[in-house]
Amino acid sequence: MAHVYIEDIGQHEGEEVTIKGWLHNRRSSGKIHFLILRDGTGFIQGVMSKADVGDDLFKAADHLSQETSVIVTGTARADKRAPSGYEIDVKTLEVVGESHDYPITPKEHGVDYLLDRRHLWIRSERQQAILRVRHEIINAVRDFFNARGFILADTPIFTPAACEGTTTLFPAQYFEEQTAYLTQSGQLYNEANAMALGKVYCFGPTFRAEKSKTRRHLTEFWMVEPEMAYADLNDVMDLAEDLVVSVVARVLEKRRRELTVLERDIAKLESVQKPFPRISYDEAVKTLQARGLPIEWGGDFGGPDETMLSEQYDRPVMVHRYPAAVKAFYMKPDPDRSDVALGVDVLAPEGYGEIIGGGERLADLALLLERIKAHKLPQEAFEWYLDLRRYGTVPHGGFGMGIERVVSWICKLDHLREAIPYPRMLYRLYP
């Protein structure tokens, strides 16, 4: 008997198939059991009739509990009323592993209760849908850069120094009493990769030791970071815009079913088309002040500021040329105005805030040295980085895109914690 995955059931209409999975739910109506089965690729209803399977098997199925693992054989049948469009008329059922008192029942549970059982919570239909969308986003990102000739050149997770100072870094004991840090960005190494390979990206976990409790922060998250030699701020903005449009289009094309499970308003995602509005930090501050927010020129935007700005548009908005004082030491100042940096943040619509941050890097050796001193960073830790300016410096730029923030926005989640299989937050390191 052919073992068939639920997502492929439509190719086997009228055939006898075997599904290997778990019992998600069960209800009975007299002489019929309705078994909701899942196998990781989808959900399907198995209809077990007492007349078809006999008294013994029908009675045994009476006692099957939630998340019991089973192998079910039956005939695939089209049914327009079924969510997947198909059902299975069950002929045989074999129990592989029993499940007793499964802790996550169809009733409401608190978030902490569910997070303590995250290893089981991800079996639910909604969480599966989110993780499938995440998978599609990651694939779409890789395909986007690979198709454009970018080279994947991953950067170290253990680093000797920080991109932006050590205040938000996790220290790690290294050999011979050295202290290493878990990376908060691959960008500095990525700049070196770009000087070798032209157009590169790294894609991996990053770590921020911020004691933040907001719905937009995790202590461990995944980030994709492209970097381009011979690129300016406009090139960076164009690339960011193309990436976001491409990723959203891919999810709409491939994960419509998951978006339906999540009850996502598809029309909002269909609005994500080029061009994105591009406004300066100066314009953004004036807009926020006009709307009564207590922002002064020179301050960085908080969550409420980003939300207010993004709510005025039906697609992401790009805010560029922030004050140099709130940006990292490696950001290039605007040649026409040294108090602002050639950086850009991409803010997602619907109040989801920053999903991309980047800009043009400082290519001038003397000025970079000044900035390192001004930020009180140890020059010796950055000698290799300074070499990039000593040996054939060029204008270059790139950005970082947080995967969980993009997942959160596309799936319209209330909190980043559902956008990754096992979230790490201020007070959560289990499971």
C-alpha positions, -999 to +999 in steps of 0.1 A: +000+000+000+014+034-010+024+057+019+010+091+009+015+125+025-017+144+032-005+174+011-003+150-019-037+133-013-053+150-043-031+130-067-046+097-053-083+103-055-102+070-056-071+050-047-064+031-015-037+050+005-019+048+038-015+078+060+012+077+088+006+103+114-012+113+146-048+117+158-054+154+161-090+151+172-119+127+172-157+128+174-183+101+170-218+100+157-235+066+164-219+041+141-194+065+125-161+079+139-147+111+124-109+110+129-090+142+122-055+130+112-023+150+107+011+139+094+031+172+094+021+181+059-015+187+066-048+177+082-075+153+068-106+137+081-108+099+082-144+086+082-146+052+100-179+033+096-187+004+119-202-014+090-169-012+070-144-020+098-163-044+121-171-042+158-136-048+172-117-021+153-146+004+157-147-002+195-109+001+197-111+035+180-136+046+207-107+049+231-081+067+209-069+099+225-055+131+212-020+128+196-019+090+195+003+080+166-015+059+140-012+043+106-045+045+087-053+029+054-084+038+033-097+052+001-091+088-008-123+106-017-130+141-029-153+161-007-158+199-013-169+204+023-136+192+037-109+219+043-084+200+022-110+190-004-106+153+004-115+127+030-104+091+036-129+062+041-110+042+067-105+005+063-078-003+088-061+015+117-030+005+136-018+023+168+019+030+168+023+049+201-004+057+227-009+092+241-026+097+274-037+130+290-022+152+263-017+185+280-028+209+252-065+203+247-089+223+224-098+246+253-081+279+259-047+279+276-026+308+288+005+318+268+029+309+296+013+274+298+017+270+261+053+283+260+063+258+287+050+231+264+062+247+232+076+213+220+040+202+219+023+235+210+040+235+176+018+204+167-013+226+166-027+237+132-020+274+137+016+270+149+023+246+120+009+272+096+032+299+110+063+276+108+055+267+072+052+304+063+086+309+080+101+281+059+087+297+027+101+331+037+136+316+043+135+298+010+123+329-008+152+349+007+178+324-004+163+321-039+162+359-042+199+364-035+211+333-053+192+343-084+209+377-083+244+363-081+250+369-044+274+344-027+264+329+006+295+335+029+285+328+065+302+347+093+313+336+127+290+332+157+319+336+182+334+370+177+362+389+196+344+422+196+311+438+190+297+457+160+283+484+182+299+481+216+296+452+241+266+464+262+241+441+244+264+411+239+264+377+255+299+368+267+311+332+262+341+316+279+367+308+252+400+289+255+428+300+278+406+325+296+397+345+266+363+360+264+344+356+231+310+371+223+279+357+206+275+377+174+248+404+172+254+408+134+276+393+107+280+427+090+316+436+097+328+402+085+304+405+056+321+437+045+353+417+042+335+390+023+321+416-001+357+430-008+366+394-019+334+383-036+316+415-047+280+406-036+275+384-006+250+375+021+252+357+054+222+340+070+222+327+106+213+332+142+222+364+160+220+373+197+212+405+216+215+407+253+189+435+256+167+432+287+137+439+265+101+427+272+084+441+241+065+420+216+092+429+189+123+415+207+139+381+211+173+374+225+181+349+197+168+355+162+177+348+126+189+375+103+198+377+066+225+403+058+235+412+022+265+434+015+276+449-018+309+464-030+305+496-050+271+503-037+255+535-022+225+542-001+201+542-031+214+507-042+208+494-006+172+508-006+165+494-041+177+459-030+157+460+002+125+470-016+130+442-042+136+416-015+105+425+005+082+425-026+097+392-037+093+375-003+056+386+001+047+375-034+063+341-028+042+335+004+011+346-014+018+322-042+029+292-022+012+295+012-023+306+006-037+277+026-016+286+057-026+323+054-062+311+054-056+291+086-042+322+102-072+342+090-048+367+074-063+395+053-047+387+020-056+421+004-032+438+029-003+416+016-013+421-020-007+459-015+030+453-010+042+465-044+069+488-056+076+516-052+077+520-014+074+555+000+108+570+010+109+597+036+138+614+054+141+612+092+135+650+092+101+645+075+093+616+098+099+637+129+077+665+116+049+640+109+051+625+144+052+659+161+022+670+140+004+640+154+012+648+190+040+623+197+068+636+221+097+630+197+125+656+194+150+658+165+179+636+173+160+609+192+157+573+179+122+560+171+105+538+195+077+513+188+048+539+190+067+562+166+073+534+141+037+523+144+023+558+138+046+563+107+038+530+091+000+532+097-002+560+071+008+536+042-005+504+027+030+491+022+064+493+039+079+528+043+116+536+041+130+562+065+165+573+056+192+597+069+189+593+106+210+614+130+246+601+130+246+602+168+220+573+171+236+552+144+266+528+146+302+539+142+305+523+107+277+543+091+288+568+065+278+605+072+260+623+045+286+643+025+262+672+023+253+671+059+276+655+085+250+653+113+230+627+095+241+592+084+234+574+051+212+548+068+177+534+061+151+515+081+123+497+064+091+498+085+064+472+079+028+483+076+000+475+102+022+486+131+049+460+128+078+484+129+113+479+116+120+448+096+152+460+078+180+483+089+211+492+069+228+517+048+261+528+033+293+520+052+320+544+061+348+537+036+373+565+047+400+552+070+408+584+089+372+591+096+365+555+107+394+557+131+379+589+146+345+572+150+360+542+167+377+565+192+346+586+197+326+554+205+354+543+230+359+510+212+392+492+214+411+499+181+431+467+183+400+446+181+391+463+148+425+462+130+414+436+106+383+457+098+404+488+093+425+468+068+395+468+045+400+506+042+438+503+039+438+479+010+416+490-018+386+507+000+354+512-020+320+526-013+298+497-001+266+490+017+241+465+029+214+457+055+200+432+079+165+417+078+151+400+108+133+368+098+110+366+128+099+402+124+090+395+088+072+362+098+053+382+125+042+408+101+032+385+072+013+361+096-001+391+116+011+377+149+007+395+182+042+386+194+075+375+179+075+344+202+053+325+178+076+332+148+104+308+158+101+272+169+117+278+203+117+314+214+145+328+237+134+358+257+144+376+289+128+350+312+126+320+289+152+295+282+130+264+283+122+241+265 
